[in-house]
């Protein structure tokens, strides 16, 4: 067994000394990382549960690489939608480990993720997605970005997962991030033109899936074995920025071509088993381009994943829609509880097909319940704030900023529409510390009873009243 850490100081011509970092972790019975579940065996770390992970604390590697071997992954055991096997992220400013999915990882300022698509992703089985995001605006390390940001999530098809060992390597620096499989580059992200630098406050990475506990369509391949981790890099300075808009190569700030602010939504706080609910999201175009269907503008479920949607997770503009800068559009779609109990996150954001995701995110943590079950606890609602204007309601929390990312799927469902010039503005409020689990009380009683008597009198027609009230709940941003 070999395991070592080497730190070397290098002096670069005309620059401050740079520290080289090198770690080897074979994972053959022990680890220098922090194990959360799974089994460390002679041939590596074996996954025994979808929530298993090993996380590592790293110095601020502004350029570097991480490689590891994974075996036991095949299309036969990739049965659901998404399998995340690696994540890297900002872990400073009090972000705790193991990192929670929402909002700390989902809206992380330095989010990197490697995903393998499973059999449930028809047409993309075995495909590999690389997510890469940067926002150097500091605390809290997630949610709204205080200045220019960058995000892309390209993917490639790959049907060669047959259970044999594969060597994966991700490397970043000089404006590029590349993912290799067995020495062959499979996908990359070019962020040189963003004008941004990679420099989180505290850098962590994880072998494992930070989403599995939050989404039943996301998992870690059970039985997969990870081994021979090698980390290399150069330490550097903390990245900072100021102002809003996008940062150009010359360092100036410009209004993004694509941007949006969520001004209204009726995402339901509760859905009963078998119930179908109509929901709406209203967004304002705060970019510089007019939205039309032919240009590929849509409203999409974030990550193209929503357990409350039975069809296409993207909602189309109408053929006649033309949403100019400053105008608003209301998208209408249907959510359904297929018979589950618990909680589900439904969140929606604008996307330009084949180009990028952008703007604010409308989000709701929905309570799912069946007749006769308890539904105590109010859901958590939010509208994210980017580099756009609009006053957030007191019950909303600010989330991720305007950013880019390669859109990966097509199609959609038609929606009802409505456009009109917007005349209101304001400053987006940022509830940096709020998470989707910060819920209060106030969910309805069971609909198994038609009347409930309280000290203050009688509630009659409880079910019908609650359905009407729930369907009308709104979160409004001016």
Steps between C-alpha positions, in 0.01 A plus 500: 500500500626845409344824611670836511461873489764724348497880513769678299562872466569617145622845400358613169670774303341835582249349744460416865605149606243230414450190712472166322271243661503122451298228677463129430221300668481136379185431711628144567363457850556855625452857376641845562155634421188506716293186454121515526368149440621236260763235567879545475636174364833375367414598142336835578196673647180312415163677482234335717236776504403778260590762763856373561786744445860586582575870515839672493610844619749660260696824494388763250618331180445763231627250245517128548378149427328213681498147364367171628402152386140376518384147424170316529304760298293358216178580321347210690535672839426851371126453530370843602562848349818657636814359660737761642842353579709815564443853626726796577380818668549809714504382863592822681290758686361245746374240248491175697584145400364279372371779276121519464351499153278809520605771506869452590593268213219565253570874491872480583726775366766251386295199397652212308317172446555183296175318416436173320150469352309182584253283311206723595650783288379368166740591221776605740577170674865488602557861399736706715423858605755747636369798699731795563406827671689799641394805700769691694269715714586343837269423793286301545657295220167415333175658376499843333821612331605856572673544166582320175453124507551201272326162470494231233396134501591326173458123462604224265358156418699200620367142497830335598421460872534123534615457861873495424735750663501851348753772581338845526693824517366853534739791458450876513705810429588752227132560428414136428356203688540155342373154587692194383400134503785251457721776363251622240330840539124447503367850579632846588392847611667812359471786751791712377267762352314548830784712637461318834762322708459176692572586863256379769549581866518132599506213253352155569423207273298184548489153355128442520164660434397816690147480350392146586336587833292776336386345171370149439615523138864544605727230638853361534563165327469231769796261481731745322859502628718814509879483533836667431413867553772743389474876558739760353484876480639844569368718780403856414313812600137542602292623203294815561272721299271801530194641330250313283457369151745289305876554516667534159862421413580868543357499851195716427145409601222466245130408511461126427339413167281244680368580846171470688343577836216300655222743591224254593428131544220273624700186569284311750614445861312166526371235259285207609553150359358478149427873488585704191577870552541776244802720575631821348834682492521859377839632391618837375752529217789706643747413225553661162346236268133448416376151595325295231435128455711488183803626695459217750386691811312285753430456869666187631506287813847554645738215407219373272380306803169533687319205660169690476515523119390200297596633158756736349666712772514807273207732425486664158414854405194532277568529128385861505693605814759773466620608845710814463742628767297638790191291419362206696387149411284261706565130447232251603560130563365207701647336811375166629558292812536145364417349839797597714533639851779724629655801325602584145682803362350657190708781352493679167734725301525647152707314242610574145505161328852390409654817645457559876285516812460853634329729751313441824359170627143459629505226764263327740545207738168321459344287774362175355229325703217252470153513655513437875873576533656791688632794303629724776766746396488771236698468181795717412468736205761710327573711198866535418657839444758556229645819356148629449253721676183417686394511865486156661210418731585438864423130466740450211871432514750602237664224300741460210599788274474541128742258344557292191492131427457281197140385464473134423150392414232612261128508473251636748134551568290796398406759757256781545656835442486863577751773441508859595744773584619502855515824690608387846852457632689474820784325671498122538515389861748229588421263783844345481461265790162348413474146369213306355456322832433822691128439517248613753159362591169552333426210265135395476340228714410168345233515230339183636263716708242735354479718812736575785395676820751725675488723806430794277204331328456259211690458174265364237582372157866476602612311190340733248615808688859381526518407135376845405740675738796281402442555130493874552817537704753725329848633551521838332809701408462842348 
